Amino acid sequence: MSEISDASVNVQLTLIKHSSYFELNFDFNGWGEVACSRCLDPLRIDISSQAQMFVKYGEEFGEEYSDDNDIVVLSYDEDRLNVAQYLYEYAHLSLPIRRVHPEEKQCNAQMLAKLEQFLVKNNTL
C-alpha cells in the first residue's frame, strides 16, 4: 500500500547508451499527498529528486546492488524494461522521514488536543 494518496510528478528520464550497459538518469519534480505525521490529515509535500540506475545484459533478469549503484540485469532475449516500479520506489524514497505541516496551527486541532490529553510528561531522569 502506498503512503502517497495523490500526486502529480513530472519525470524526465535520460538514457545514455554505453558499450556494455545503459545508464538511466531520473529527474523528479512535483508533489505528493501523504498523511501528516502529527495529525494524520492530508499534507502536500514537494517531490524533487534525482536517481540513477544502470541496466546491463546477463543470463537472466534480476537486480544487483552495490554501495553506489542500482543495477538491473536483463536477460539477453529481453528488449524492453518497464520502469514503473522504479519510478514508484524512487518517488517514495524522496519523501522526508518526518512529514508535518509547516506550522503546527495548520494541523487538525482536535487531533492535537487528543495527543495532548494522552501525552506522558516525565521530567525525571
Secondary structure, DSSP 4 states (H G I P E B T S, - for coil): --S-SEEEEEEEEEEEE-SS-EEEEEEEEEEEEEE-TTT--EEEEEEEEEEEEEEEEESS-EEEE-SS-EEEEEETT------HHHHHHHHHHTS-SS---SSGGGS-HHHHHHHHHH-------
